[in-house]
Amino acid sequence: MVLQRHIFGTKLIVILVAVTASSTSRLPASPPAVNILCVGNMAAKVEGDPFLVIERGDLEEVLDLIKSGENVNRVRWSGFSLLHRAAQLGQTDICQLLIDNGADVNIRSSRGWYTPLHSALANGYVETGEYLLTRGAKPWAKSKYKEDPFDYGAKRGYKGICTDLRNKVAKLEMAISLRRHNEVFSTKS
């Protein structure tokens, strides 16, 4: 009897494989019998996974993770960082905690080159997106598919809020540019 554990989605699957082997051969006499038993929510079974800690949204637990030396720029197999996950879930307070402790606000996913701002807007979290912008997120960063965060959010069903935020950012950038222009030319006279 062999016990194997596999993770599918958010479920931990335990597979019991019974293998009978002939005494004269190394190969099983017949295909192995496989029994699949679902053991419940993976979050209850896999303690200490920082991505699950982020998902639970417990600020104190995230702080404990950081204090224990967890890399705040850790990247999961999917290519997303802890900050991507917090932004994807609209957890602005956790985004703040991660950034305050050294998380890169413009970190790119390895698949698609998405930033945390892409993740926030793609899930309709404008408040989180605005916060990321105040912390230096690049509003015009393009993904591998040539989409800025506003385009990506609009494609994912949040066209109205992404268009509004894009207009706010463009107006703010225009005002900053105008102020710089006026400062440069007012000192020359």
N, C-alpha and C positions, 0 to 999 in steps of 0.2 A: 504494500500500500504506500503510495507516494502522495504527499500533501503539497499542493502548489497554490500560491496566492497570486492573483492578478487584479489589477485595478482597471475598471472600465467606467469611464465617466466619473460619477461621484459614488460609485458602489465598489466595495471590496468583495471580490468573488473568490471563494475558496473552492478549489477543484480537488476532489479526491480521485486518484487514478489507481485502480487495482490492476496490476499486471501479473499475469501468470506465465511463467516461463517453463519450457520443456527442459528436462534435465540434460538432454543431449544437445540442446541448441542455446545460443545466446539470445535469439530472437523470441518474442512472445509467440505462443502457440496460436493465439487469436488476438484481434485488435483489443487494446485496453478498454476496459469499461470505465466510463467517465461519468461521475456524478457532480453536478454543479449545485453549490449551495450559496445563496446570497446571504451575506452576514450583516447587512445593514449599511448605514451611512458611513462612508469612508472617513469623514471628519471625526467620527467617534473612535475610529481605529488607528488613524495615523496622527499621533501626537507630535507636536513640534514642527509640522510643515508650515513654514512662514506664509505660504500662499493661502492656506486654510485659516491661519490666524487673521490675515487681512480680510478674508471673506467673512469671518464672524464679526468683524468690525469692532472688536473690543480694544479701545485705545490703550488701556493699562497692559493688556496682553502684548500688544505691539511694542509698547515701551519696554517691557520686560525682555522681549526678543532682541531689541536693539541693544539694551544694556548687557545682554549675554554675548554680544559680539557678532550678531547676525549681520551679514553684508547687505546694506540697504540697497545696493545695486544688483542684487542677486537676480539671475535670469532663469526662468523655468524652461523646460524642454520645448514649450510652445514658442519661445522667443520673447515672452513678455516678462517684464520686471515687476517687483513688488509695487512700484509706483504706477505702472500700467494697470495692475489689478485694482488698486485703490481708486484710481481715476475711473476705471470701467464701472465700478460699483457706486460712484458718486460720493465717496467717503473723503470729503474735503479735509476734515480734521486729521485723518490718517495721512493724507497727502502732505499736509503741513508738517506733521511729525517726521515723516520720511525725508522731506526736503531739508528741514532744520538739522537733520542728522547726516546730511551729505548725499542724499539721493540726487541723481542727475535729472533735472526737470526736462531735459531734451533727449533722454536716452531713447535709442531706436530699437524696435523689435528686430530680431534677426530674420523673421519672415514678414515681409511687407514693409519694413522700415517705418512702422508706425510709432508716433510719440505718445506719451501719456495724454496730451491734449487731443490727439485723434481718438483715443479710447474714451475720454470723457464725453466728447461731443457725439461720438457714434452711439452713445447710450442715452443721450438727451440731458446730460448733467451740465447745464450752463454755469451754475454757481461754481462747480469744480473747475470747469474750463476757465472761467474768469480768474479764479484764484491762481491757477497754473500760469496764466498770462502775467499776473502781477509778480510772479516769482521768476519770470524770465523765459517762459515757454515761447518758442518761435512760432508765431501765428501762421507763417507762410511755408513751414517745413513740408516738403512733398514726400509722399510715400513712394514706394517702388512703382506704384501704379499712377504716379503723377497727380495725386490728390492731396490738397492741403487739408487740414483738420475740418474746415468748414464744408468743403466738398464731400468729404467722407461722411460727416454727420448728416448732411442733406441726403446723400445716397442711402443712408441707413434709416431714413424716415423722419428726420428732424430738420427739414428744410427751413421752416419759419424761424426757429430759434437760432439756427446757424447763420442764416442770412442777417438777422438782427445783430448778432455778435460780430460777424464780419464787418458790417457797416460801422459799428462802434469802434472796432480796432482801426479801421481805415481812417475814420475821423480823428481818432487820437493820434495816429501816426502823422496825419496831415498837420495837426496842430503843433506837434513837436517839431516837425520839419520847418514849419513857418516860424516858430519861435527861434530856432537855430539860425534860420536865414536872417531874421530881424536882428539877432544879437551880433552876427558877423558884420552886417552892413551898418549897424548903428555905431560900432566901435571904430569904423574906418572914417567917419565924418568928423 
